[in-house]
């Protein structure tokens, strides 16, 4: 009897150190399906806007209104995660997302598309803030960088197939049918989510401020992320149209190679962060992104398009999970939901501002200027990072 207790304790410790538990697998697959449905709409919505009579500026607004809607909701989602629980926020967000995407097929005017994009942003803000927090709950603290890297793979694999699949289907079926398929993928996600054993809400003795919108310890890494995801707004909104204008084929391969490069970087970047911290991954990752943006601004042929996709995937896949792990690491345990909300709020803000501003930039100066400005944005993030490092040593 005396020997069994240490063995049971050892087994419990081993179990607590495992990343790939049943619940973690469920959140990974649930995240995969909702991201797959989302990524299928990403390159096809600009085409849908064009079909409805929209121009470059309206395409930017359609993308931007979604991200700003998600941005507004994330602080409320973060607070709800700590008060109403993970299950409520996640399932509610998924349900709103599914209904909004399914409704796209019934839209016949840009006005109603804007409205449904706002609704979709609400669902996206709730569901993605919740899923990141749920994953954080399930990963052992000393393996958080590695675990968040694996969790991020679900979105990356969806990215590998989603845009390519969406563009392929857009040429063969109607937009109504395409958006219904995306909604069905969201339904699979919500079914998987219903089987997860969620962390119970713990009584919090810390008083809540009335305007509690951000977790201050998560702001430095989130601010860095903002200047990086600005680039994503330009890629998601305008790269398919830009490549078509330049006569460069293979945009589907760009997204596939980008996602495969993300997969590769996730296999080592998270572990590197766990061992050596963000200093080992941030500068190399951002430099790769800058090179990718310069190549896109040039874009003479398909080979450089593919090269840009690989470099961007390696860079973003190295930097993003490290920044997310950093933002959660510095926050108190009862503020993880708000830390994730802060992180993804800056993510959305970067994509939204990028999409809207780049729509105007493309209209005035052409598509290539989008990616030069993007390179400058990432360079600014490096300067801010150096300031953060210097202040932390002071």
C-alpha positions, 0 to 999 in steps of 0.5 A, a space after each residue: 500500500 505504501 508503495 502504490 501511493 508514490 506510483 499513483 502520484 508519479 502517474 498523475 505527474 506524468 499525466 499532468 506533463 502530457 500535452 496530447 490528452 483527449 481534451 487537448 486533441 478535441 480542442 485542436 480538431 475543433 479549432 481545425 474545422 472552424 479555421 478551415 471554414 474560415 480560411 475557405 472564405 478568406 480568398 473567396 470573399 473578395 471575389 464575392 464582393 467583386 461579383 456584388 459590384 464592389 471595388 478595392 476600397 470596398 473589399 478592404 472595408 468588408 475585411 476590416 469590418 469583420 476584424 473590428 467587430 471581432 476586436 470589439 467583442 474580445 474584451 467581453 469574451 475574455 471577461 465572460 470566460 472568467 465569469 460564465 465559463 469556457 464552454 458557454 463562450 466557445 459554443 456561443 461563438 461557434 454558433 454565431 459564426 456558423 449562422 452568419 457564414 450560412 447566411 452569406 449565400 442569401 446576401 445579394 447586396 453589399 449593405 447586408 454583407 457588411 451586416 453579416 460580416 459584423 455578426 461573423 466577427 462577433 462569433 469569431 471574436 468569442 470562439 477564437 478567444 475561448 479556444 486559445 484560452 481552453 488550449 492554454 488551460 490544457 497545456 502544462 505550464 513548462 511546455 506552453 510554447 511547444 503546446 501552443 505551437 501544436 495547437 497553432 498547427 490546427 489553424 495552419 493545416 486549415 490554412 494549407 487547404 482552406 484557401 486552395 479548396 475555397 478557390 477551387 470550389 468557387 470555380 465549380 459551384 455557386 457562392 451560396 453552396 460554398 458558404 453552406 459548406 463552410 457553415 457545415 465545417 463549423 457544425 463539425 467544430 461545435 460537435 467536437 467542442 461539446 465533448 471537451 471537459 472544460 476548466 471550471 470557473 474558480 471564485 475570483 477575489 480580485 475586484 473587477 474594474 468597470 472598464 476592464 478591457 485589456 490585460 496590461 502584462 500582455 500588451 507588449 507582445 500583443 503590440 508587436 503582433 499588431 505590426 506583424 498582422 498588418 501584413 496579413 491584412 494586405 495578403 488576405 485581401 489583395 494578393 489573389 487580385 494582385 497576382 492576377 493583375 501581374 499575370 503571375 499564376 499559382 496563387 493557390 500554391 502560395 497559400 499551400 506553401 505558406 501553410 506548409 512552412 508554418 507547419 515546419 516552423 511550429 515543430 521547432 519554434 515552440 520548443 526553442 521558445 521554451 528553452 531560450 525565450 522570445 529573444 531566440 526567435 523574434 528577430 530571425 522570424 521578423 527578418 524572414 517576414 520582411 524579406 517575404 514582403 519585399 519579394 511580394 512587392 517585386 513579384 516578377 514570377 511564380 517562383 518568387 511568389 512561392 518563395 515569399 510564401 515559404 519565407 512568410 510562413 517560416 517567419 510568422 510560424 516562428 514569431 506568433 506562437 512565441 508571442 502568444 505564449 509570452 502574453 499568457 506567461 506574464 499574466 496571472 492565472 485568473 487573467 488568462 482569458 483576458 490575456 488571450 483576448 488582449 492578444 487576439 484583439 491586437 491581432 484583429 486590429 492589425 489585420 483590420 487596419 491593414 485591410 482598410 488602409 491597404 485598400 486605399 493605398 492600392 487605389 492610390 499607388 497600386 498593389 505593390 506599394 502594399 507590401 513595401 508598407 508592410 515591410 516597414 511595419 514589421 521593421 517598426 515592430 523590431 524597433 519596438 522590440 529592442 525598446 522593450 528589451 532595453 526597458 526590461 534590463 533597466 
